[in-house]
């Protein structure tokens, strides 16, 4: 198992246009790259514009996160990696967008990723295409940075119009109501304490081991753990509280949770225990700690009540669920994903696909698999279990007869068909082939051989993504 370093984030240059370059957009508006001088006005803009749904007050946590980015705290972000649209008559910011560079892994294979974030437009300026023009610039720069995919969390539907598809599992873990909850006493020798710089080696190893459960994850080396522990403002929306689980004076696990209550909820983002240690015992000591922490947060904020422990961020198949029976689960969501060069992406992750194939009933397969997306497609060629070629492929439209999705001897017809961007759901393990076929009548697999290959290469797989933000 390899451990990736913060330096594995590809060297990047700030996003164009350079600070001195201004693009006039008409109606008194201009687009430019941000500078350090924008830190405070941009933080104020983000906090005010990106309020909680129906919120009455600005979000100071998002404002602090923006300050951290513009002041250079993030390991792979410079002020010019943000764009701002200003009203040239007043100097006021009316829209903005940020691009965060990082490295994720797919089946253990490192993938350079660009994450658009903190995107917003003044309410009275929405509908004028300001986000679209910034996305055009961001996507061009993301390609220049050699990012093989872009990802974003965000509002329903909106980012689909820019080439994104919900494709990576995000959330959907259980909730636990704490009213009247009296957890059993934890076993002797356990305690929970704040993580410190002396715990970084342990955190690197424990996190890497946990990541093996996930198709998509985010590797963290010592430098990135240092960034998580001391690189962010106390009030930043990007900061998380990290706690070490100790047994008999030795670190054996960790908990990651929110810095404050969200409504009535204390949200847990990660809970991990090393091999050979009881998850049940770790859970009991963690439950005591989390209950007391939520109560303390509520007591420190007059008028606030603590009612729920939320494990929404935990992966859908987390080991915790095998040692404690939760009665209620929140609805899951997903990461938006954009992959422009799909053949190039598949060539990069070929080692992961070949490992899956070797462990399946299709081990050692030789042959060709053509996938059609109706306007375009890809062709994969296998030789004795090795993925030899992946290339763009265009389904022919001048084929005799109707396309009914039945078995055909004409090689110009794709062996499987996926509408729009739905293949990304299969590629990233978010939906099984069966689920896609049930949801989309025009998702068609023509032959048994193609079905067996798709099931071997792209099974439903959990992912647990903690981005570098």
C-alpha positions as a Markdown table, in Angstrom:
| # | Residue | x | y | z |
|---|---|---|---|---|
| 1 | Unk | 0.0 | 0.0 | 0.0 |
| 2 | Unk | 1.5 | 3.3 | -1.0 |
| 3 | Unk | 1.3 | 6.5 | 1.0 |
| 4 | Unk | 1.0 | 9.7 | -1.1 |
| 5 | Unk | 2.6 | 13.0 | -0.2 |
| 6 | Unk | 1.3 | 16.5 | -0.3 |
| 7 | Unk | 3.9 | 17.1 | -3.0 |
| 8 | Unk | 2.0 | 14.5 | -5.1 |
| 9 | Unk | -0.5 | 17.4 | -5.8 |
| 10 | Unk | 0.7 | 18.4 | -9.2 |
| 11 | Unk | 2.6 | 21.7 | -9.3 |
| 12 | Unk | 0.2 | 24.4 | -10.4 |
| 13 | Unk | 0.3 | 27.9 | -11.8 |
| 14 | Unk | -2.4 | 30.4 | -10.7 |
| 15 | Unk | -5.5 | 30.5 | -12.7 |
| 16 | Unk | -5.6 | 32.9 | -15.7 |
| 17 | Unk | -6.3 | 35.7 | -16.3 |
| 18 | Unk | -3.4 | 37.2 | -14.4 |
| 19 | Unk | -4.3 | 39.9 | -11.8 |
| 20 | Unk | -3.5 | 42.7 | -14.3 |
| 21 | Unk | -5.9 | 41.2 | -16.9 |
| 22 | Unk | -9.5 | 42.3 | -16.9 |
| 23 | Unk | -12.2 | 40.9 | -19.2 |
| 24 | Unk | -15.1 | 43.3 | -19.8 |
| 25 | Unk | -18.5 | 41.5 | -19.7 |
| 26 | Unk | -20.8 | 44.4 | -20.5 |
| 27 | Unk | -23.4 | 46.1 | -18.3 |
| 28 | Unk | -20.5 | 47.6 | -16.3 |
| 29 | Unk | -19.2 | 44.1 | -15.2 |
| 30 | Unk | -15.7 | 42.9 | -15.5 |
| 31 | Unk | -14.0 | 39.5 | -14.8 |
| 32 | Unk | -10.6 | 39.1 | -13.3 |
| 33 | Unk | -8.4 | 36.9 | -11.1 |
| 34 | Unk | -8.5 | 37.6 | -7.4 |
| 35 | Unk | -5.6 | 39.0 | -5.5 |
| 36 | Unk | -4.6 | 39.1 | -1.8 |
| 37 | Unk | -6.2 | 42.5 | -1.6 |
| 38 | Unk | -9.6 | 40.7 | -2.2 |
| 39 | Unk | -9.3 | 38.6 | 0.9 |
| 40 | Unk | -11.6 | 40.7 | 3.1 |
| 41 | Unk | -14.2 | 41.9 | 0.5 |
| 42 | Unk | -14.4 | 38.4 | -1.0 |
| 43 | Unk | -14.8 | 36.8 | 2.4 |
| 44 | Unk | -17.6 | 39.2 | 3.2 |
| 45 | Unk | -19.2 | 38.6 | -0.2 |
| 46 | Unk | -19.1 | 34.8 | 0.2 |
| 47 | Unk | -20.5 | 34.8 | 3.8 |
| 48 | Unk | -23.3 | 37.1 | 2.8 |
| 49 | Unk | -24.2 | 35.4 | -0.6 |
| 50 | Unk | -23.8 | 31.7 | 0.4 |
| 51 | Unk | -26.1 | 31.7 | 3.4 |
| 52 | Unk | -27.9 | 28.6 | 4.5 |
| 53 | Unk | -31.2 | 27.9 | 2.7 |
| 54 | Unk | -33.7 | 30.6 | 3.8 |
| 55 | Unk | -31.0 | 31.9 | 6.2 |
| 56 | Unk | -31.3 | 35.3 | 7.7 |
| 57 | Unk | -27.7 | 35.9 | 8.6 |
| 58 | Unk | -24.4 | 35.7 | 6.7 |
| 59 | Unk | -22.3 | 32.5 | 7.2 |
| 60 | Unk | -19.2 | 33.5 | 9.1 |
| 61 | Unk | -17.8 | 30.0 | 8.8 |
| 62 | Unk | -17.7 | 30.3 | 5.0 |
| 63 | Unk | -16.3 | 33.8 | 5.3 |
| 64 | Unk | -13.4 | 32.5 | 7.4 |
| 65 | Unk | -12.8 | 29.6 | 4.9 |
| 66 | Unk | -12.5 | 32.2 | 2.1 |
| 67 | Unk | -10.0 | 34.3 | 4.2 |
| 68 | Unk | -7.9 | 31.2 | 4.7 |
| 69 | Unk | -7.8 | 30.5 | 1.0 |
| 70 | Unk | -7.0 | 34.1 | -0.1 |
| 71 | Unk | -4.3 | 34.4 | 2.6 |
| 72 | Unk | -2.4 | 31.3 | 1.3 |
| 73 | Unk | -3.1 | 28.7 | 4.0 |
| 74 | Unk | -4.2 | 26.0 | 1.5 |
| 75 | Unk | -1.3 | 23.9 | 0.3 |
| 76 | Unk | -2.3 | 24.2 | -3.4 |
| 77 | Unk | -4.3 | 27.4 | -3.7 |
| 78 | Unk | -3.1 | 30.9 | -4.6 |
| 79 | Unk | -5.4 | 34.0 | -4.7 |
| 80 | Unk | -5.3 | 34.0 | -8.5 |
| 81 | Unk | -7.0 | 30.5 | -8.4 |
| 82 | Unk | -10.2 | 32.5 | -7.7 |
| 83 | Unk | -12.1 | 34.6 | -10.1 |
| 84 | Unk | -14.3 | 37.6 | -9.3 |
| 85 | Unk | -16.8 | 39.5 | -11.3 |
| 86 | Unk | -17.0 | 43.1 | -10.2 |
| 87 | Unk | -19.2 | 46.1 | -10.9 |
| 88 | Unk | -16.7 | 48.5 | -12.4 |
| 89 | Unk | -18.9 | 51.5 | -11.3 |
| 90 | Unk | -18.8 | 50.6 | -7.6 |
| 91 | Unk | -16.0 | 48.1 | -7.3 |
| 92 | Unk | -18.4 | 45.7 | -5.6 |
| 93 | Unk | -18.0 | 41.9 | -6.1 |
| 94 | Unk | -21.1 | 40.4 | -7.7 |
| 95 | Unk | -19.9 | 36.9 | -8.4 |
| 96 | Unk | -17.0 | 34.6 | -7.7 |
| 97 | Unk | -15.5 | 31.0 | -8.1 |
| 98 | Unk | -12.5 | 29.2 | -6.6 |
| 99 | Unk | -10.5 | 26.2 | -7.9 |
| 100 | Unk | -8.8 | 23.9 | -5.4 |
| 101 | Unk | -6.2 | 21.5 | -6.7 |
| 102 | Unk | -5.6 | 18.1 | -5.0 |
| 103 | Unk | -4.9 | 14.4 | -5.6 |
| 104 | Unk | -7.5 | 11.7 | -5.0 |
| 105 | Unk | -7.3 | 8.0 | -5.7 |
| 106 | Unk | -9.4 | 5.6 | -7.7 |
| 107 | Unk | -8.8 | 2.0 | -6.7 |
| 108 | Unk | -5.5 | 3.1 | -5.3 |
| 109 | Unk | -4.4 | 4.9 | -8.5 |
| 110 | Unk | -3.7 | 8.6 | -8.0 |
| 111 | Unk | -5.9 | 11.1 | -9.9 |
| 112 | Unk | -5.2 | 14.8 | -10.2 |
| 113 | Unk | -8.5 | 16.6 | -9.3 |
| 114 | Unk | -9.8 | 20.1 | -9.6 |
| 115 | Unk | -12.6 | 21.1 | -7.2 |
| 116 | Unk | -14.6 | 24.3 | -7.9 |
| 117 | Unk | -15.8 | 25.8 | -4.7 |
| 118 | Unk | -17.4 | 28.8 | -3.0 |
| 119 | Unk | -19.4 | 29.7 | -6.1 |
| 120 | Unk | -21.9 | 32.5 | -5.8 |
| 121 | Unk | -23.7 | 35.4 | -7.5 |
| 122 | Unk | -25.6 | 38.3 | -5.9 |
| 123 | Unk | -29.3 | 37.4 | -6.1 |
| 124 | Unk | -30.1 | 40.4 | -8.3 |
| 125 | Unk | -27.4 | 39.4 | -10.8 |
| 126 | Unk | -28.4 | 35.7 | -11.2 |
| 127 | Unk | -29.4 | 34.4 | -14.5 |
| 128 | Unk | -26.9 | 36.6 | -16.4 |
| 129 | Unk | -24.4 | 33.8 | -17.2 |
| 130 | Unk | -21.8 | 35.0 | -14.8 |
| 131 | Unk | -21.2 | 31.5 | -13.4 |
| 132 | Unk | -21.0 | 30.1 | -16.9 |
| 133 | Unk | -18.3 | 32.4 | -18.0 |
| 134 | Unk | -16.3 | 31.7 | -14.9 |
| 135 | Unk | -16.7 | 27.9 | -15.4 |
| 136 | Unk | -15.4 | 28.2 | -19.0 |
| 137 | Unk | -12.2 | 29.8 | -17.6 |
| 138 | Unk | -12.0 | 27.4 | -14.6 |
| 139 | Unk | -12.3 | 24.3 | -16.8 |
| 140 | Unk | -9.7 | 25.6 | -19.2 |
| 141 | Unk | -7.3 | 26.2 | -16.4 |
| 142 | Unk | -8.1 | 22.9 | -14.7 |
| 143 | Unk | -7.1 | 21.1 | -18.0 |
| 144 | Unk | -3.9 | 23.1 | -18.0 |
| 145 | Unk | -3.3 | 21.9 | -14.5 |
| 146 | Unk | -3.6 | 18.4 | -15.8 |
| 147 | Unk | -6.6 | 17.6 | -13.7 |
| 148 | Unk | -8.2 | 14.4 | -15.0 |
| 149 | Unk | -11.6 | 15.2 | -13.3 |
| 150 | Unk | -13.4 | 18.0 | -11.7 |
| 151 | Unk | -15.7 | 17.5 | -8.7 |
| 152 | Unk | -18.1 | 19.6 | -6.8 |
| 153 | Unk | -20.6 | 19.4 | -4.0 |
| 154 | Unk | -23.6 | 21.6 | -4.6 |
| 155 | Unk | -27.2 | 22.4 | -5.2 |
| 156 | Unk | -29.5 | 19.9 | -7.0 |
| 157 | Unk | -29.3 | 19.9 | -10.8 |
| 158 | Unk | -27.5 | 23.2 | -11.3 |
| 159 | Unk | -24.1 | 21.9 | -12.2 |
| 160 | Unk | -25.4 | 19.4 | -14.7 |
| 161 | Unk | -25.6 | 22.2 | -17.2 |
| 162 | Unk | -21.8 | 22.5 | -17.1 |
| 163 | Unk | -21.1 | 18.9 | -17.8 |
| 164 | Unk | -21.3 | 17.4 | -14.3 |
| 165 | Unk | -23.1 | 14.2 | -13.2 |
| 166 | Unk | -23.8 | 12.9 | -9.7 |
| 167 | Unk | -21.4 | 10.0 | -9.6 |
| 168 | Unk | -19.6 | 9.5 | -6.3 |
| 169 | Unk | -21.2 | 8.4 | -3.1 |
| 170 | Unk | -21.5 | 11.2 | -0.5 |
| 171 | Unk | -23.3 | 10.7 | 2.8 |
| 172 | Unk | -26.4 | 8.8 | 3.8 |
| 173 | Unk | -25.2 | 7.5 | 7.1 |
| 174 | Unk | -27.4 | 7.1 | 10.2 |
| 175 | Unk | -28.6 | 9.5 | 12.8 |
| 176 | Unk | -28.9 | 8.9 | 16.5 |
| 177 | Unk | -31.3 | 10.8 | 18.7 |
| 178 | Unk | -29.7 | 11.5 | 22.1 |
| 179 | Unk | -32.9 | 12.3 | 24.1 |
| 180 | Unk | -32.8 | 9.9 | 27.0 |
| 181 | Unk | -29.8 | 8.1 | 25.7 |
| 182 | Unk | -27.7 | 6.6 | 28.4 |
| 183 | Unk | -24.8 | 4.7 | 26.8 |
| 184 | Unk | -23.1 | 1.9 | 28.7 |
| 185 | Unk | -19.9 | 2.7 | 30.4 |
| 186 | Unk | -16.8 | 2.2 | 28.2 |
| 187 | Unk | -14.3 | -0.4 | 29.0 |
| 188 | Unk | -11.4 | 0.6 | 31.3 |
| 189 | Unk | -8.2 | 2.0 | 29.8 |
| 190 | Unk | -10.0 | 4.1 | 27.1 |
| 191 | Unk | -9.9 | 7.8 | 26.6 |
| 192 | Unk | -10.5 | 10.5 | 23.9 |
| 193 | Unk | -8.1 | 13.4 | 23.5 |
| 194 | Unk | -7.4 | 16.1 | 21.0 |
| 195 | Unk | -5.0 | 15.1 | 18.2 |
| 196 | Unk | -1.7 | 16.8 | 18.1 |
| 197 | Unk | 1.3 | 17.0 | 15.8 |
| 198 | Unk | 2.8 | 14.0 | 17.6 |
| 199 | Unk | -0.1 | 11.9 | 16.2 |
| 200 | Unk | 0.6 | 12.6 | 12.6 |
| 201 | Unk | 2.4 | 9.4 | 11.8 |
| 202 | Unk | -0.4 | 7.4 | 13.4 |
| 203 | Unk | -3.1 | 9.4 | 11.5 |
| 204 | Unk | -1.3 | 8.8 | 8.1 |
| 205 | Unk | -1.2 | 5.1 | 8.7 |
| 206 | Unk | -4.7 | 4.7 | 10.1 |
| 207 | Unk | -6.3 | 6.8 | 7.4 |
| 208 | Unk | -4.5 | 4.9 | 4.6 |
| 209 | Unk | -5.7 | 1.6 | 6.0 |
| 210 | Unk | -9.3 | 2.9 | 6.2 |
| 211 | Unk | -9.1 | 4.1 | 2.6 |
| 212 | Unk | -8.7 | 0.6 | 1.3 |
| 213 | Unk | -12.4 | 0.1 | 1.9 |
| 214 | Unk | -13.2 | 2.8 | -0.6 |
| 215 | Unk | -13.1 | 3.0 | -4.4 |
| 216 | Unk | -12.5 | 6.8 | -4.3 |
| 217 | Unk | -10.6 | 8.4 | -1.4 |
| 218 | Unk | -8.2 | 11.2 | -0.7 |
| 219 | Unk | -4.7 | 10.3 | 0.5 |
| 220 | Unk | -3.2 | 12.4 | 3.3 |
| 221 | Unk | 0.5 | 12.5 | 4.1 |
| 222 | Unk | 2.1 | 14.2 | 7.1 |
| 223 | Unk | 2.0 | 17.7 | 5.5 |
| 224 | Unk | -1.7 | 17.4 | 4.8 |
| 225 | Unk | -2.5 | 16.2 | 8.3 |
| 226 | Unk | -0.5 | 19.1 | 9.7 |
| 227 | Unk | -2.6 | 21.4 | 7.5 |
| 228 | Unk | -5.8 | 19.8 | 9.0 |
| 229 | Unk | -4.5 | 20.2 | 12.5 |
| 230 | Unk | -3.2 | 23.8 | 12.5 |
| 231 | Unk | -3.6 | 25.3 | 9.0 |
| 232 | Unk | -7.1 | 26.7 | 9.3 |
| 233 | Unk | -8.9 | 29.4 | 11.3 |
| 234 | Unk | -10.8 | 28.1 | 14.3 |
| 235 | Unk | -14.1 | 29.2 | 12.7 |
| 236 | Unk | -13.4 | 28.1 | 9.1 |
| 237 | Unk | -16.1 | 26.0 | 7.5 |
| 238 | Unk | -13.3 | 23.8 | 6.2 |
| 239 | Unk | -12.0 | 22.9 | 9.7 |
| 240 | Unk | -12.8 | 19.8 | 11.6 |
| 241 | Unk | -12.2 | 18.7 | 15.1 |
| 242 | Unk | -9.9 | 15.7 | 15.2 |
| 243 | Unk | -9.7 | 13.5 | 18.3 |
| 244 | Unk | -7.6 | 10.4 | 19.1 |
| 245 | Unk | -9.0 | 7.3 | 20.6 |
| 246 | Unk | -6.5 | 5.8 | 23.1 |
| 247 | Unk | -6.5 | 2.4 | 24.8 |
| 248 | Unk | -4.0 | 1.8 | 27.5 |
| 249 | Unk | -2.1 | 4.9 | 26.5 |
| 250 | Unk | -1.7 | 3.9 | 22.8 |
| 251 | Unk | -3.5 | 5.5 | 19.8 |
| 252 | Unk | -5.9 | 3.0 | 18.3 |
| 253 | Unk | -8.4 | 5.2 | 16.4 |
| 254 | Unk | -9.7 | 8.6 | 15.6 |
| 255 | Unk | -12.9 | 10.6 | 15.5 |
| 256 | Unk | -13.5 | 13.7 | 13.3 |
| 257 | Unk | -16.5 | 15.9 | 13.9 |
| 258 | Unk | -17.9 | 19.4 | 13.2 |
| 259 | Unk | -16.6 | 22.5 | 15.0 |
| 260 | Unk | -20.1 | 23.4 | 16.1 |
| 261 | Unk | -23.7 | 22.2 | 16.1 |
| 262 | Unk | -25.6 | 22.4 | 12.8 |
| 263 | Unk | -29.1 | 23.2 | 13.9 |
| 264 | Unk | -29.7 | 20.5 | 16.6 |
| 265 | Unk | -27.1 | 18.2 | 15.2 |
| 266 | Unk | -23.5 | 17.3 | 16.0 |
| 267 | Unk | -22.1 | 15.9 | 12.7 |
| 268 | Unk | -19.4 | 13.1 | 12.8 |
| 269 | Unk | -17.3 | 13.1 | 9.6 |
| 270 | Unk | -15.0 | 10.1 | 10.3 |
| 271 | Unk | -14.7 | 7.3 | 12.8 |
| 272 | Unk | -11.8 | 4.8 | 12.4 |
| 273 | Unk | -10.3 | 2.0 | 14.5 |
| 274 | Unk | -7.1 | 0.2 | 13.6 |
| 275 | Unk | -7.0 | -3.6 | 13.0 |
| 276 | Unk | -7.0 | -5.8 | 16.0 |
| 277 | Unk | -9.0 | -3.4 | 18.2 |
| 278 | Unk | -12.7 | -3.7 | 19.2 |
| 279 | Unk | -14.9 | -1.4 | 17.2 |
| 280 | Unk | -17.6 | -2.0 | 19.9 |
| 281 | Unk | -15.4 | -0.7 | 22.7 |
| 282 | Unk | -14.2 | 2.2 | 20.6 |
| 283 | Unk | -17.8 | 3.1 | 19.8 |
| 284 | Unk | -18.9 | 3.2 | 23.4 |
| 285 | Unk | -16.1 | 5.5 | 24.5 |
| 286 | Unk | -16.7 | 7.7 | 21.4 |
| 287 | Unk | -20.5 | 7.8 | 22.1 |
| 288 | Unk | -19.8 | 9.2 | 25.7 |
| 289 | Unk | -17.4 | 11.8 | 24.3 |
| 290 | Unk | -19.7 | 12.9 | 21.5 |
| 291 | Unk | -22.7 | 13.2 | 23.8 |
| 292 | Unk | -20.8 | 15.4 | 26.2 |
| 293 | Unk | -19.3 | 17.5 | 23.4 |
| 294 | Unk | -22.7 | 18.2 | 21.8 |
| 295 | Unk | -24.1 | 19.1 | 25.2 |
| 296 | Unk | -21.2 | 21.5 | 25.8 |
| 297 | Unk | -21.6 | 23.1 | 22.4 |
| 298 | Unk | -25.3 | 23.7 | 23.1 |
| 299 | Unk | -24.5 | 25.1 | 26.6 |
| 300 | Unk | -22.0 | 27.6 | 25.1 |
| 301 | Unk | -24.7 | 28.9 | 22.6 |
| 302 | Unk | -27.8 | 30.2 | 24.4 |
| 303 | Unk | -31.0 | 29.1 | 22.9 |
| 304 | Unk | -29.4 | 26.1 | 21.1 |
| 305 | Unk | -30.4 | 22.5 | 21.8 |
| 306 | Unk | -28.4 | 19.4 | 21.0 |
| 307 | Unk | -30.7 | 16.5 | 20.0 |
| 308 | Unk | -29.0 | 14.4 | 17.3 |
| 309 | Unk | -25.7 | 12.8 | 16.5 |
| 310 | Unk | -25.5 | 12.7 | 12.7 |
| 311 | Unk | -23.2 | 10.2 | 11.0 |
| 312 | Unk | -24.4 | 11.3 | 7.5 |
| 313 | Unk | -20.8 | 11.7 | 6.2 |
| 314 | Unk | -19.8 | 8.1 | 7.0 |
| 315 | Unk | -19.7 | 5.8 | 4.0 |
| 316 | Unk | -22.8 | 3.8 | 3.3 |
| 317 | Unk | -21.1 | 0.5 | 4.3 |
| 318 | Unk | -19.0 | 1.7 | 7.3 |
| 319 | Unk | -17.9 | -0.9 | 9.8 |
| 320 | Unk | -19.6 | 0.9 | 12.6 |
| 321 | Unk | -23.0 | -0.3 | 11.3 |
| 322 | Unk | -22.0 | -3.9 | 12.1 |
| 323 | Unk | -21.5 | -3.2 | 15.8 |
| 324 | Unk | -24.4 | -0.8 | 16.5 |
| 325 | Unk | -27.9 | -1.1 | 15.1 |
| 326 | Unk | -29.1 | 2.4 | 14.1 |
| 327 | Unk | -32.8 | 2.8 | 13.6 |
| 328 | Unk | -32.8 | 5.8 | 11.3 |
| 329 | Unk | -30.8 | 6.8 | 8.3 |
| 330 | Unk | -30.6 | 10.1 | 6.4 |
| 331 | Unk | -31.0 | 10.3 | 2.6 |
| 332 | Unk | -27.6 | 10.1 | 0.8 |
| 333 | Unk | -26.3 | 12.6 | -1.7 |
| 334 | Unk | -23.5 | 12.5 | -4.2 |
| 335 | Unk | -20.5 | 14.3 | -5.6 |
| 336 | Unk | -20.9 | 15.9 | -9.0 |
| 337 | Unk | -18.2 | 14.7 | -11.3 |
| 338 | Unk | -16.9 | 15.9 | -14.7 |
| 339 | Unk | -14.6 | 13.8 | -16.9 |
| 340 | Unk | -13.9 | 15.4 | -20.2 |
| 341 | Unk | -11.3 | 12.9 | -21.5 |
| 342 | Unk | -13.0 | 9.6 | -20.5 |
| 343 | Unk | -10.6 | 7.4 | -22.6 |
| 344 | Unk | -7.6 | 9.1 | -20.9 |
| 345 | Unk | -9.1 | 8.6 | -17.5 |
| 346 | Unk | -9.8 | 4.9 | -18.1 |
| 347 | Unk | -6.2 | 4.4 | -19.4 |
| 348 | Unk | -4.9 | 6.0 | -16.1 |
| 349 | Unk | -7.0 | 3.7 | -13.9 |
| 350 | Unk | -6.3 | 0.6 | -16.0 |
| 351 | Unk | -4.3 | -1.0 | -13.2 |
| 352 | Unk | -7.4 | -0.9 | -10.9 |
| 353 | Unk | -9.6 | -2.3 | -13.7 |
| 354 | Unk | -7.2 | -5.1 | -14.4 |
| 355 | Unk | -7.1 | -6.1 | -10.8 |
| 356 | Unk | -10.9 | -6.3 | -10.7 |
| 357 | Unk | -11.0 | -8.3 | -13.9 |
| 358 | Unk | -8.3 | -10.8 | -12.5 |
| 359 | Unk | -10.5 | -11.4 | -9.4 |
| 360 | Unk | -13.6 | -12.0 | -11.4 |
| 361 | Unk | -15.1 | -14.9 | -13.4 |
| 362 | Unk | -13.8 | -13.0 | -16.5 |
| 363 | Unk | -10.1 | -13.3 | -15.5 |
| 364 | Unk | -7.8 | -13.6 | -18.5 |
| 365 | Unk | -10.4 | -12.2 | -20.9 |
| 366 | Unk | -9.5 | -11.3 | -24.5 |
| 367 | Unk | -11.8 | -9.2 | -26.6 |
| 368 | Unk | -13.4 | -5.8 | -27.3 |
| 369 | Unk | -16.0 | -3.9 | -25.4 |
| 370 | Unk | -17.7 | -1.0 | -27.1 |
| 371 | Unk | -19.7 | 1.5 | -25.0 |
| 372 | Unk | -22.0 | 3.9 | -26.7 |
| 373 | Unk | -23.2 | 7.2 | -25.2 |
| 374 | Unk | -25.5 | 7.8 | -28.3 |
| 375 | Unk | -23.4 | 10.8 | -29.7 |
| 376 | Unk | -20.0 | 9.3 | -28.9 |
| 377 | Unk | -18.5 | 6.3 | -27.2 |
| 378 | Unk | -15.3 | 4.4 | -26.2 |
| 379 | Unk | -13.8 | 1.1 | -27.2 |
| 380 | Unk | -11.8 | -1.0 | -24.7 |
| 381 | Unk | -9.6 | -3.9 | -26.0 |
| 382 | Unk | -8.5 | -6.6 | -23.6 |
| 383 | Unk | -5.7 | -9.2 | -24.2 |
| 384 | Unk | -5.5 | -12.1 | -21.6 |
| 385 | Unk | -6.8 | -9.8 | -18.9 |
| 386 | Unk | -4.7 | -6.8 | -19.7 |
| 387 | Unk | -6.4 | -3.6 | -20.9 |
| 388 | Unk | -4.4 | -3.0 | -24.0 |
| 389 | Unk | -6.1 | 0.0 | -25.6 |
| 390 | Unk | -8.8 | 2.5 | -24.7 |
| 391 | Unk | -9.9 | 4.9 | -27.4 |
| 392 | Unk | -12.6 | 7.2 | -28.4 |
| 393 | Unk | -15.2 | 5.5 | -30.6 |
| 394 | Unk | -18.2 | 6.8 | -32.5 |
| 395 | Unk | -21.3 | 4.6 | -32.9 |
| 396 | Unk | -22.3 | 4.6 | -36.6 |
| 397 | Unk | -25.6 | 6.2 | -37.5 |
| 398 | Unk | -25.7 | 4.7 | -41.0 |
| 399 | Unk | -26.6 | 1.2 | -39.8 |
| 400 | Unk | -29.3 | -0.8 | -41.6 |
| 401 | Unk | -32.5 | -1.1 | -39.6 |
| 402 | Unk | -33.8 | 0.2 | -36.3 |
| 403 | Unk | -31.8 | 0.2 | -33.1 |
| 404 | Unk | -33.8 | -2.0 | -30.7 |
| 405 | Unk | -30.9 | -2.9 | -28.3 |
| 406 | Unk | -31.0 | -6.6 | -29.4 |
| 407 | Unk | -28.1 | -8.9 | -30.1 |
| 408 | Unk | -26.4 | -7.9 | -33.3 |
| 409 | Unk | -23.6 | -9.2 | -35.5 |
| 410 | Unk | -22.8 | -5.7 | -36.7 |
| 411 | Unk | -19.7 | -4.4 | -34.9 |
| 412 | Unk | -20.8 | -0.8 | -35.6 |
| 413 | Unk | -23.4 | -1.1 | -32.9 |
| 414 | Unk | -22.2 | -0.6 | -29.3 |
| 415 | Unk | -22.3 | -3.6 | -27.0 |
| 416 | Unk | -23.7 | -1.4 | -24.2 |
| 417 | Unk | -25.4 | 2.0 | -24.3 |
| 418 | Unk | -25.6 | 4.6 | -21.5 |
| 419 | Unk | -27.7 | 7.8 | -22.0 |
| 420 | Unk | -26.1 | 11.2 | -21.3 |
| 421 | Unk | -23.5 | 11.0 | -18.5 |
| 422 | Unk | -24.9 | 8.0 | -16.7 |
| 423 | Unk | -21.9 | 5.8 | -17.4 |
| 424 | Unk | -20.0 | 8.0 | -14.8 |
| 425 | Unk | -22.4 | 6.6 | -12.1 |
| 426 | Unk | -21.2 | 3.1 | -13.1 |
| 427 | Unk | -17.5 | 4.1 | -13.4 |
| 428 | Unk | -17.4 | 5.5 | -9.9 |
| 429 | Unk | -19.4 | 2.8 | -8.2 |
| 430 | Unk | -22.3 | 5.0 | -7.3 |
| 431 | Unk | -24.9 | 2.8 | -9.0 |
| 432 | Unk | -24.9 | -0.8 | -10.0 |
| 433 | Unk | -25.5 | -1.8 | -13.6 |
| 434 | Unk | -28.8 | -3.3 | -12.6 |
| 435 | Unk | -29.9 | 0.0 | -10.9 |
| 436 | Unk | -29.0 | 2.0 | -14.0 |
| 437 | Unk | -31.0 | -0.3 | -16.2 |
| 438 | Unk | -34.0 | -0.1 | -13.8 |
| 439 | Unk | -33.8 | 3.7 | -13.8 |
| 440 | Unk | -33.1 | 4.3 | -17.5 |
| 441 | Unk | -34.9 | 2.3 | -20.1 |
| 442 | Unk | -32.4 | 3.4 | -22.7 |
| 443 | Unk | -29.5 | 1.9 | -20.7 |
| 444 | Unk | -29.0 | -1.2 | -22.7 |
| 445 | Unk | -26.5 | -4.1 | -22.5 |
| 446 | Unk | -26.7 | -6.1 | -25.7 |
| 447 | Unk | -24.9 | -9.4 | -24.9 |
| 448 | Unk | -24.1 | -11.7 | -21.9 |
| 449 | Unk | -20.4 | -11.2 | -22.5 |
| 450 | Unk | -20.7 | -7.5 | -22.3 |
| 451 | Unk | -22.8 | -7.8 | -19.1 |
| 452 | Unk | -20.3 | -10.0 | -17.5 |
| 453 | Unk | -17.4 | -7.6 | -18.3 |
| 454 | Unk | -19.3 | -4.6 | -17.0 |
| 455 | Unk | -20.2 | -6.4 | -13.8 |
| 456 | Unk | -16.5 | -7.4 | -13.3 |
| 457 | Unk | -15.0 | -4.0 | -14.2 |
| 458 | Unk | -17.6 | -1.6 | -12.5 |
| 459 | Unk | -19.3 | -3.1 | -9.5 |
| 460 | Unk | -21.2 | -1.0 | -7.0 |
| 461 | Unk | -18.5 | 0.3 | -4.7 |
| 462 | Unk | -18.5 | 2.6 | -1.6 |
| 463 | Unk | -16.4 | 5.7 | -1.6 |
| 464 | Unk | -15.4 | 7.9 | 1.3 |
| 465 | Unk | -14.1 | 11.3 | 0.2 |
| 466 | Unk | -12.6 | 13.9 | 2.6 |
| 467 | Unk | -11.4 | 16.6 | 0.2 |
| 468 | Unk | -8.4 | 18.9 | 0.8 |
| 469 | Unk | -10.3 | 22.2 | 1.2 |
